Amino acid sequence: MENIVAQMLRSNGHKLYFYSRYDKEHRENHMEIDFLITEGKRVVPIEVKSGRNISHVSLDKFRNKFSSRIGNSYVLYTKDVSIKDGIIHLPAYMAMLL
């Protein structure tokens, strides 16, 4: 699923980045964001979920840590459009619209 999303984002001209932080002493600091794109001067985090589990703990941590620098936040998954807690949830096929 991530490869498909990556291809759609790249075909729209986005440069793709990711964020990973591993802290073996403090697991609560561990974060991984699938994609980062830019929206003007803001960073846009994108999480891709292909299964039933759509928890986004890393995305929540990332949003808290970098709140002053981020724009919209997205979860691309297999269900319908919704907005929950300030995070836009979109069906994965809508990645081509970002």
N, C-alpha and C positions, 0 to 999 in steps of 0.2 A: 504494500500500500504506500509506503514512504517513497519508493522509487517512482510510482505513478504521480504522486503529488510533486515530487522534485521535477519531473519532466514538465508538468503543467506550469509550475512556477517559473522555470527557466524559459519556457516558450513565451511567457509574458515579459521576458527581459529582466527578471529579478536575478540579482546575484544572491547566492544562497550561502548562509552561514549557519552554524549551530553553536550551542553552548553546552559545555559539560564541566561539572565541578565534582570532584571526588574527594571526600574527606574521611579517611578510614578511622580516624579517632572520634569524629562526631558525625555519625550517619545522617543526622537531621539536616546537615549542611549539604548533602549530596543533591545535585540537580542535573537534569539533562533535558534540553529543549531540542526538538527535532529540527526545526528550521527557524532562522531569523532572517527577515527581509526588512527593507527600509520603506518608510512612508514619510517622505519629506525628511525632516531631521529626527524622526522618531524610529525606534526599533520596534518591529512587530514580531512577537513570538507566535509560533505555530506548532501545535502538537497534533500528531496523527495517531488515531486510534482505529484499529481494524477489528477488534473483538468486542465482546459485550462489556468489558471493564473500561469505563471511560473516565476513571479517576485521573486527575491532573495535578497531583501534589507538587511536582517539579514546576509546573506552570504557575501555580499559586505562590510558591517560594520566589520564583523569578520575578513575578509581578510585584511582590512586596519589597524585594531587594532593590529593584530598578524602577520603581513606580514613576519617578520624575522623568525617565528617559523613554518610556514605551508609549506606543500608540494603542491601537486595538490589539486584542489578544484573541487568537482563534484556536478552536479544537475542530479538526476535520475528522469526521467519523461516518458511520453507516446509517445514521438516523436523520430525522428532520431538522430544519432550521429552528434554532432557539437561542435565547440570550439568558444566561444564568450567571449571577454574581459578576456582571460586567464582562463576561467572556462570551464571544460569539461562537456558537456551535453551528457548523455547516456540514452538509453532506460532502464527502471527499471529492465528488465530481465538480463541486463548485470552486475548487482551488484555482481553476482557470480564470475565475473572476477577480482574484486578488491582485 
